[in-house]
């Protein structure tokens, strides 16, 4: 008897790591939590992860590429993705309303 099957049986082609981005489509709005490569002497309390929020531009075996709301294009390699999920559209901009009692006296 053999142990649990490995993701890459002998003689097979290695598979890229499974991840949530494989189910996304170009145009989806997503957030990706990625591991940061911190040096051993990083200050205590330095965040180990950072989030990227944006719309999917490209998905491939190497990871996912997003366009942020500022227009930056960010590629997140598959091997640093810790978590990811689709997120709803941003809320609509709020308009300012002026009430009569908020106006200064003449």
N, C-alpha and C positions, 0 to 999 in steps of 0.2 A: 504494500500500500504506500501511496505517496502522500505527502502532507498537503496542505491547502494549495490550490493551484495558484501559480504566480501570474502576474499580469503579462509576463512575457515568457511563454514556454520556450524551451530550447528549440532553436532553429526558426523562431518566429521573428518578425520585424518588431523592434521595440516600439511601444506605444507611448505617445505623449501623455503626460499626466492628465487625468480627468479633471474637469473643472466646470464651474457654472457658465463660463463664457462660451462654451461649446453649444449652448442652447440659445444664445442671444442672436439677434439679427442686426444687420447694419441699420442704424437709425434708432435703436433702442436706447433709452436713457438708463444708465446704470451707475452703480458705485462699486469701486474695486478697492479692497483693503490690501495693501502690499507691504511685505516685510522690507525693512530698511537694512542695508548692509552697514552696520555701525562698527567702528573700530573698537578694539578691546578697551581703549582708554576713554570711551565716550562718557560724558558726565552722567552721574546717577540721575535717573528720572527722564533721561532722553527717550522720546517715544520710539518704540520698536517697530511701529507700523505707521503708515500714512495712507490717507484715502484720496482717491481720484474719482471725481464725479463728472460725467459727461456723456456724450452720445457716441455710440459705437461707430467707428469709421471702417475698421477692418478686423477680421478674426482669422487667425491662422494657427498652425501648430506651435508657433513660438509665443503665442499670447494674444493680447487684444490691444487695439489702438483706439483711443478715445479723443474726441474734441471737446475741450472744456468750454464753459460759457464765455470765457475770455478769448476763445479762438485758438488756444494752444493745442497742439497735437501731441499726445502723450502715449508712448508705447509702454505697456506693462508686460514684461516677460512672464511666461507661464510659471517659471520656477520661483517667482517671488509673490505670486497671488496667494493670499491667505483666505480671503472670502470675496464674494461678489454677489450682487443681486440687481434685478431690475428695480427701478424706482419710478414713482409717478412723475408727471410733468411738474415743472415749477409752478407755484401759485401765480395767478395773474397779478400784474402790478396794481397796487391799490391807489385809488385817486384820493386826493385830499379834498375834504369837504369843509366848507366854512359855514359855520352857523352864525346867525344874526348876532347872538350874544357874545361871540368870539371877536367881533370887530371892535377896534378901538373907537372911543368916542371922538366925534369931530372937534 
